[in-house]
Amino acid sequence: MTVEEYRELWWDVVHFVDEFRRNPKIDIHPSVYRSAECNAYYAGLVEFLTKEQGIEPPSWVFEKKYYLSDPLFPTKIKNNVFRMITIIETPLEFKTRNIYIGENTFSRC
């Protein structure tokens, strides 16, 4: 994922989280990002937020293309302690996709 793709994704994530938490009945469509990482992250986010609201996630989030073979961490830091903490904290909806984030990633939203 390029820096540009990351910025675009994060901007979309912040707005989507806010919008979904305000109105969980909004239409949720599959993502159309250029990178597999962005698409997997978005699918994990949709699954995470729908479960948070007690709503069944859309079936498309479980398609194989939304799972990564290589791990994705929030930074390029190679610190093993940081990575282990992140692996432990990551919500299951992301961990199953091989994406590792902090447990409070969406707490601002």
N, C-alpha and C positions, 0 to 999 in steps of 0.2 A: 504494500500500500504506500503510495507516495504521500508526501507532506500535504500536497493539494487535496488529495482524496480524503486524507484524515480530517483536514479542516472542514471540507464539505460535509463529511459524515457527521462530525461532531456538531456542527451547526444544525443539521437536520435532526440529530438525536435530541438536542436540547428542546427544540420546538415540538418535536413529536411527543416527548415525554410530558411536557406541559399541556399540550392539546389533549392527549389521551387521558391524563389524570383529571382534566376538567370535564371531558366528555368521553367516557369509555365506549360509547355507542358509535363512534366515528367509523367510517369505512377504513379497513386496513387492507392495503394492497401489497403484493410482493414487491420487493425492492428492485430497482433497475440501475444499481451502481455498476461501474466498470470492473471493479475488483471483487474477487471471491471473498476477500476478507470483509469488505464493507457489507456485502450481501449477507454473509453469515452473522455479522454483528447485528445487523438490522433484524434478522430472523430471531436471534437470541433475545433482543430487546422486546420484540413483539410478544414472544412467548413469556418472558419475564413479567411484562406489564399486564398481560391478560390474566395470568395466574394471580398476580398481585390483587387484581380486581375481582377474582373469583369467576372469570369468564373462560370458556373453552378457547384455546388458541386456534387460529385458522390452520387447516390441515397443511397448507403449503409450507409452514415453518419447519415441518419435519422432513421435507424432501432432502435427499442426499446432498444436493448441491449447496445446501446451507450449513455444511459441516466441513471443517478444515482438517487437512492431514498434518499440517505443521502448526505448532503452537503460535499464538499471537499474544504478545504481552503489551501493556500500555506504553512502555518506553523501550528503548534499546539497551537499557541498563542490564548488564550481565551478572549483577550481584545475586548470588545464590540465595541469600537470606531474604532479600526483597522478593525474589521469584517464589520462594516457598510460601511466604506470607500471602502473596497474591493468589497462589494456587489454592491455599486453604480458604481464603475469604471469598473467592469467586462464586457467585450464584450458579446453581446447577444448570440453568438454561444456557449459560455461556460456557461453563466447564465442559459440557457434553459436546460442544462445538469446537473445543480446543482453543477457546478464547479466555484470557485471564485478565480480570479487572478487579479493582478494589470493591469491597462490600458496600461502600458508601458512594459509589460512582454516581448514582442517580438521586442522592439525598437532597441536593440543591433544588432539584426540579419539583 
